[in-house]
Amino acid sequence: MINKQLIKKMMPSVFNFVKKQPLLFKVAKGVERRLLTRQYTKSSSIKKRYSQKAITHLLKNAKENGLFDAAWYSANQCRVFSCEQEAFEDYLNKGAFSCVNPSPAFDTELYYKCNTDIYLQGEQALVHYIAHGKSEGRLAMPVSRKWYPKAIRSTADGEPKNQKIAMCFHVFYGEFIDYYEKCLAKFGQSVDVFVSVASDELAVKAIKVFESCPKVNNVKVKVVPNHGRNFGPMLVEFSQDLLKYDLFCHMHSKKSLYSGRAQTQWADYLGEYLLKDQHVIKQVLNHFDNNPKSGIYYPTSFWMMPNWVNHWLKNKPHAKKMANEWDIELKDDFLAYPAGGMFWARPEALKQLLNKDYSYDEFPKEPLPNDGSELHALERMLGLLAEKNGYKQLFYYPTSGQFTHDQSYILAQYVNSAEGIKNQLFNFEHVSFDVFDTLVRRKYFVPDYAKLLLGKSLVEQGIVDDAHTFVKIRNNAEFEVRQQKNFVGDVTIFETYEYLANQYNWTSEQAENYAEQEFAYDLEMVLPKDEMVDLFNELILRGKQITVASDTYYTHEQVSLMLAKVGVSVGFELLVSSNLGMRKDNGTLWQHIKQSLPEGQSFIHVGDNAVADAQIPGDFGLQNLHILNPLDKWHAGGFDNPFVGGLNLNEAQILKWGPLVSDFGRFPFLGE
């Protein structure tokens, strides 16, 4: 085909003449675009979701509405397409499951998040907007980037070095075997394949399909029990094999999101950027070639997951055995890890995990909870283990088409403004708020500091010997009271001090007095979270139904005093666990709230605890807005936790760093 570059090289005088004639040059550019499109259409062997006629029509409409810009899209994907249509088809494919945008005028992620019905139906965002959304009054909003990674240089040029690569697939759904094979057929080099399957039938299919793939050298297939999810079979059957390779990729068939909804977008997202998109995969392999200290790769967390997907949630206790074995300190609550359990890695980066004999009995049996198990913890430990071994984590951010080592993506969804929060909450008829670190903050941040101050006062009076020991005894007393109640309901601060009275030979009056003193120390340190209190009161003035719900040993009256001190005093219902005998963190209070909601009333809860205020109400089908705890925001700012380990109740640290953490976290989002 004769193209611009060839004419420029072979006939420079003709090229310069045409270039100087605006109308003639415009015609020539149009002819070139049509020729490139025709050549791409003829050469493309990809099975397309849309007919050629439909693609042409969609592209025309998108351009007329200013919603597709091929040059902008190419620049934001960091790649060169052969023609405009190839760029548009790339977006048509990825825009159904990825956070890529077709132009500055259309934010794909925002369209889905504002129109979750379209997402759940599996419709392509831009296609829906052009066909139906615009006429229905749905908004197409300009691109709003929340995160700009510290990108590293990458290239898809040339072929990666011929490394020894293993592909490790756990297959429950047979169609994934065909999907994996089609991806491998495009690889630039040969691989060995290790497959665990759920049945003999799938084993026969896997052997047949992978052995027929020209890019597969050797195939090893194992029929495995439904035990250990994807990690169990990988470690029991193949861990020793994987140690013999330079790199391996671990994938498993996934059809649903964390909520159990039958969606494929998460699987499509991970499959695209771990296996299918050869432009991305070539960059990954080239990067591993050129950067021996990169140990694990995966795309940034799926963008339709909750903001708190990169939180430990209920899994930190389940990780302690691994953390102790691998000498890893578990510090921050948010962390980077391959959400979904799929990744590329150097075996050497995960050597402690792989270089071990396993049996299925070592893994928890089905049915597993949605969260809170050794397998959920293992998923979160992978990046930490690679870093422990001196390797870096590598991420791909589809929105900008860039690779990075920057882990700040884990909190990118928390970029917001007071106005943004207001706009989100005004759409609901009933809004619920947590208390501590949501409406109320403490001057020195550390909740146990009031107990320490009481302990110091009791030492001065000769009632106890050591303030720190007193705090431990006081907290243990609370635990003992809970245990006496078989952990049903909740306890009050007065019940805890009545228990302490038996240990210290106090009278009931003394016990009650000391309980009041502890509360008084805490009340004195209470400060408002100004923007949240202002928002709270504005919602009341707008006639919204407001609830305040707190898991606390303080009584209803004590919590009311704390709220009144920060400017929250009327117009709401207060639910306190110590009075009701129901808690958010075990779901009983959420069950109560859900049953109390009038049919059809829209409800949302706002709170800082990723489990009690977000994950658990979500399990009950209740909408929630998770906000950052001051220490989480402090971490997001790049600061180390000043209260980690033995410093958690060090008074010098509390007095020095507590006010800074509290002030820094006053507004519970990033970017204000």
NORURUR-V293714 format. One record per pair of residues at least 12 apart in sequence whose ideal C-beta (glycine too) atoms are under 7 Angstrom apart, sorted by the first residue. I is the first residue (numbers start at 1). J is the second residue. Records with the same first field share a line. If there is no record, write none. Layout:
I->J, J
//
This chain:
1->35, 39
3->32
4->32
33->83, 84
36->82, 83
37->83, 84, 85
40->82, 83, 85, 86
49->92
50->92
55->85, 89
58->127, 130
59->85, 88
61->130
62->102, 126, 130
65->130
66->103, 105
67->102, 103, 105, 106, 126, 140
68->88, 102, 103
69->103
70->84, 87, 88
72->103, 104
73->87, 91, 102, 103
74->87
76->101, 400, 401
77->100, 401
78->401, 402
79->279, 401
92->124
94->272
95->108, 124, 125, 126
96->124
97->265, 268, 269
98->269, 272, 398
99->303, 398, 399
100->398, 399
101->143, 399
102->126
104->142, 143
105->140, 142
106->126, 140
107->141, 142, 143, 144
108->125
109->303
110->141, 144
111->125, 129, 140
112->125, 304
114->139
115->138
119->304
120->261, 263
145->399
146->412, 413, 415
147->409, 412
149->397, 400, 402, 404, 406, 409
150->404, 406
151->402, 403, 404
152->403, 404, 405
154->283, 286, 287, 403
155->283, 286
156->279, 282, 283
159->188
160->188, 189, 282, 285, 286, 289
161->289
162->189
163->246, 247
164->245, 246
165->189, 191, 245, 246, 247, 248
166->191, 192, 194, 242, 245, 248
167->184, 191, 193, 194, 249
168->194, 234, 238, 242, 248, 249, 250
169->193, 195, 251, 252
170->196, 230, 233, 234, 252
171->195, 197, 202, 206, 253
172->198, 253
173->253, 255
174->202, 205
176->253
177->205, 206, 209
178->209
179->271
180->251, 275
181->209, 210, 213
183->275, 276
184->213, 215, 216
185->213, 214, 215
186->278
187->215
188->282
190->215, 216, 217
191->215, 216, 217
192->217, 218
193->210, 216, 219
194->220, 238, 241
195->221
196->222, 224, 233, 237
197->221, 223
198->226
199->223
200->223
203->221, 223
206->221
207->219, 221
222->237
224->237
225->360
226->366
227->360, 363, 365, 366
228->360, 363, 375
229->375
230->252, 341
231->341, 375, 378
232->360, 363
234->250
235->358
236->358, 359, 360
239->354, 356, 358
242->347, 354
243->347, 354, 355
245->347
247->288, 344, 346
248->345, 347
249->274, 275, 344
250->342, 343
251->274, 275, 342
252->341, 342
254->266, 267, 340
255->267
258->305, 370
265->304
266->302, 340
269->299, 302
270->299, 340, 342
273->299, 396, 398
274->298, 342, 344
280->396
283->403
284->297, 344
287->394, 403
293->390, 391, 392
294->391, 392, 394
295->345, 346, 349, 386, 389, 391, 392
296->343, 344, 345, 349, 382, 383, 386, 391, 393, 394
297->343, 344, 394
298->338, 342, 343, 395
299->395, 396, 398
300->395, 396, 397, 409
301->339
302->339, 340
305->339
306->614, 618
307->413, 414, 626
308->610, 614, 626
309->339
310->334, 335, 336, 339, 410
311->333, 334, 610
312->333, 335, 380
313->371, 610, 611, 615
314->371, 372, 611
315->371, 372, 376, 377, 380
316->330
318->372, 373, 374, 376, 377
319->377, 380, 381
322->377, 378, 381
326->352, 385, 388
328->384, 385, 388
331->641, 644
332->635, 641
333->632
334->410, 411, 632, 635
335->380, 383, 384, 410
336->383, 393, 407, 410
337->379, 380, 382, 383
338->379, 382
341->379
343->382
345->386
346->391
349->386, 389, 391
350->382, 385, 386
351->389
352->385
353->385
363->375
370->619
371->615
392->405
393->405
395->409
397->409
411->636, 670
414->628, 669, 670
415->669, 670, 671
416->669, 671
417->671, 672
418->531, 535, 672
421->535
422->535
424->625
425->535, 539, 604
428->602, 603, 604
429->544, 545, 601, 602
430->544, 545, 597, 601, 602, 603
431->539, 544, 546, 604, 606
432->547, 549, 605, 606
433->536, 548, 606
434->549, 550, 606, 607, 608, 609, 613
435->548, 550, 559, 563
436->550
437->608, 629, 630
438->529, 532, 606, 607, 608, 627
439->529, 532, 533, 536, 563, 566, 568
440->526, 528, 529, 562, 563, 566
441->527, 529, 630, 662, 665, 666
442->525, 526, 662
443->525, 527, 659, 662
444->525, 654, 655, 658, 659, 662
445->630, 658, 661, 662
446->643, 654, 658
448->471, 649
449->654
450->518, 521, 522, 525
451->471, 474, 518
452->467, 471, 649, 651
453->521
454->514, 517, 518, 521
455->467, 470, 471
458->470
468->649
471->649
473->503
474->496, 500
477->496, 499, 500
478->491, 496, 553
480->499
481->495, 496, 499
489->581
490->577, 578, 581, 583
491->553, 578
492->553, 555, 578
493->515, 518, 519, 553, 554
494->512, 515
496->553
497->511, 512, 514, 515
498->511
519->554, 558
523->561, 562, 565
526->562, 565, 566
527->566
528->566, 567
529->666, 668
530->666
531->667
532->668
533->566, 567, 568
536->568
537->567
540->571, 572
546->571, 572
547->572, 573, 575
548->563, 572, 574, 575
549->575, 584, 589
550->576, 577
551->577, 583, 584, 585, 612
552->576, 577, 578
553->578
554->578
555->576, 578, 579
556->574, 576, 579
559->574, 576
560->574
575->589
577->589
584->612, 613, 616
585->611, 612, 616
587->616, 620
590->616, 617, 620, 622
591->620
594->620, 622
603->622, 623
604->623, 624, 625
605->617, 622, 624
606->625, 627
607->626, 627
608->627, 628, 629, 668
610->626
613->626
614->626
627->668, 669
628->665, 668, 669
629->665
630->661, 662, 664, 665
631->661
633->664, 665, 668, 670
634->661, 664, 665
636->670
637->664
642->657
//
